[in-house]
Amino acid sequence: MAIVRFKFEDKNIPTQEVKGMVGDNILDLAEDNGMHINSNCGMVCACSTCHVYIEKGEDFLTEISDKEEDFIDRALDPRIESRLSCQCNLLEDDDNVVIEVLVPDQSRIIGHEH
């Protein structure tokens, strides 16, 4: 299984690692393992509240779509490594696959609380 390492801008939240399989998405992996990422649109790529930074392993995730790029432009502090976590599906789950995700400070984002 692939390792997905979640780091947080909020230094009060420790780094956490979870394992994922092909087809899993970053948002679900976080939520299923007790980590919160805001999400307003129900994972249909219609907002930017689940914005994250993929710091390592982007080649192991589905490609960014034009629609996703449009919504990333609306996110707080977008960067070249920005993605919407609901749109990042794992393409490989080999044991040597590591994906590093930096979750922006969620207190700055108006989003649905789970």
C-alpha positions as CSV (number, residue, x, y, z in Angstrom):
1,M,0.0,0.0,0.0
2,A,1.1,3.6,-0.7
3,I,2.1,5.8,2.2
4,V,0.4,9.2,2.4
5,R,2.1,11.6,4.8
6,F,0.0,14.5,6.0
7,K,1.8,17.5,7.4
8,F,0.0,20.6,8.7
9,E,0.7,24.3,8.6
10,D,-1.0,24.4,12.0
11,K,2.0,23.2,14.1
12,N,-0.4,22.0,16.8
13,I,-1.4,19.1,14.6
14,P,1.3,16.4,14.3
15,T,2.4,14.8,11.0
16,Q,0.5,11.6,10.4
17,E,1.0,8.7,7.9
18,V,-1.7,6.5,6.5
19,K,-1.8,3.8,3.9
20,G,-3.8,4.0,0.7
21,M,-4.8,1.9,-2.3
22,V,-5.4,2.7,-6.0
23,G,-8.5,4.8,-6.3
24,D,-8.4,6.3,-2.8
25,N,-8.5,10.1,-2.7
26,I,-6.5,12.4,-0.4
27,L,-9.6,13.9,1.2
28,D,-11.2,10.6,2.1
29,L,-7.9,9.2,3.4
30,A,-7.5,12.2,5.7
31,E,-11.1,12.1,7.0
32,D,-11.2,8.3,7.4
33,N,-8.1,8.6,9.6
34,G,-9.3,11.4,11.9
35,M,-7.8,14.4,10.1
36,H,-9.9,17.3,9.1
37,I,-9.8,19.0,5.7
38,N,-12.6,21.5,5.0
39,S,-14.9,20.5,2.1
40,N,-18.0,22.3,1.0
41,C,-19.0,20.9,-2.4
42,G,-19.3,17.2,-1.7
43,M,-16.2,16.2,-3.7
44,V,-17.5,17.4,-7.1
45,C,-14.8,19.9,-7.8
46,A,-17.0,22.9,-7.3
47,C,-15.1,24.9,-4.7
48,S,-11.6,25.3,-3.3
49,T,-12.1,24.6,0.4
50,C,-10.2,21.2,0.3
51,H,-7.1,22.8,-1.2
52,V,-3.8,21.2,-0.2
53,Y,-0.1,21.2,-1.4
54,I,1.4,18.0,-2.8
55,E,5.0,18.3,-1.8
56,K,6.1,14.9,-3.0
57,G,4.6,12.1,-5.1
58,E,2.4,14.0,-7.5
59,D,3.3,11.5,-10.3
60,F,1.3,8.9,-8.2
61,L,-1.9,10.9,-8.4
62,T,-4.4,11.6,-11.1
63,E,-3.6,14.5,-13.3
64,I,-5.0,17.9,-12.6
65,S,-8.0,18.8,-14.8
66,D,-8.8,22.2,-16.3
67,K,-11.8,22.5,-13.9
68,E,-9.6,21.8,-10.9
69,E,-7.1,24.4,-12.0
70,D,-9.8,27.0,-12.3
71,F,-10.9,26.4,-8.7
72,I,-7.4,26.3,-7.4
73,D,-7.0,29.9,-8.7
74,R,-9.7,30.8,-6.1
75,A,-7.9,29.1,-3.2
76,L,-6.0,31.0,-0.5
77,D,-2.3,31.1,-1.4
78,P,-2.3,28.8,-4.5
79,R,1.1,27.5,-5.5
80,I,2.5,25.3,-8.3
81,E,2.0,22.2,-6.1
82,S,-1.6,23.1,-5.2
83,R,-4.3,20.5,-5.7
84,L,-7.9,19.9,-4.5
85,S,-7.7,16.9,-2.2
86,C,-11.0,15.6,-3.4
87,Q,-9.6,15.3,-6.9
88,C,-6.3,13.6,-6.0
89,N,-6.8,9.8,-6.5
90,L,-4.0,7.4,-6.0
91,L,-2.8,5.7,-9.2
92,E,-0.4,3.3,-7.5
93,D,-0.2,1.5,-4.2
94,D,3.2,-0.1,-4.3
95,D,5.0,-0.2,-1.0
96,N,7.7,2.2,-2.2
97,V,5.2,5.0,-3.1
98,V,5.2,8.0,-0.7
99,I,3.0,11.0,-1.2
100,E,3.5,14.1,1.0
101,V,0.6,16.4,1.6
102,L,0.8,19.8,3.3
103,V,-2.6,20.8,4.6
104,P,-3.0,24.6,4.9
105,D,-4.2,26.2,8.1
106,Q,-7.9,25.3,8.1
107,S,-8.8,28.2,10.4
108,R,-8.4,30.6,7.5
109,I,-10.8,28.7,5.3
110,I,-14.6,28.9,5.6
111,G,-15.6,25.3,5.1
112,H,-17.9,22.6,6.2
113,E,-17.1,21.1,9.6
114,H,-17.5,17.3,9.7
